[in-house]
């Protein structure tokens, strides 16, 4: 995603939590916070 953004391509992320993982709220929350922290827009 970063490489595409740096190359000038618009990038979007779609998250559909369909994988049953233990403590999914925490796992997806950490993932989204990390993704948003990178500010690739």
C-alpha positions as CSV (number, residue, x, y, z in Angstrom):
1,X,0.0,0.0,0.0
2,X,2.8,2.4,0.8
3,X,4.6,1.8,-2.4
4,X,1.4,2.4,-4.4
5,X,0.7,5.6,-2.5
6,X,4.3,6.8,-3.0
7,X,3.9,6.0,-6.7
8,X,0.9,8.3,-6.9
9,X,-1.9,5.7,-7.0
10,X,-5.0,6.2,-4.9
11,X,-5.2,3.4,-2.2
12,X,-8.2,2.3,-0.2
13,X,-8.6,-0.4,2.4
14,X,-11.6,-2.5,3.0
15,X,-11.7,-4.6,6.2
16,X,-14.3,-7.4,6.4
17,X,-13.6,-9.3,9.6
18,X,-14.8,-12.7,8.5
19,X,-12.0,-14.9,10.0
20,X,-13.0,-16.3,13.4
21,X,-10.0,-15.5,15.6
22,X,-9.9,-15.4,19.3
23,X,-10.2,-11.9,20.7
24,X,-11.0,-10.5,17.3
25,X,-12.0,-7.1,18.6
26,X,-8.5,-6.5,19.9
27,X,-6.8,-8.0,16.8
28,X,-8.7,-5.9,14.3
29,X,-8.5,-2.8,16.5
30,X,-4.7,-3.0,16.6
31,X,-4.6,-3.6,12.9
32,X,-6.8,-0.6,12.1
33,X,-4.9,1.7,14.5
34,X,-1.6,0.7,12.9
35,X,-3.0,1.2,9.4
36,X,-4.4,4.6,10.3
37,X,-1.2,5.7,12.0
38,X,0.8,5.3,8.7
39,X,-1.3,8.0,7.1
40,X,-0.8,6.8,3.5
41,X,-3.2,9.4,2.1
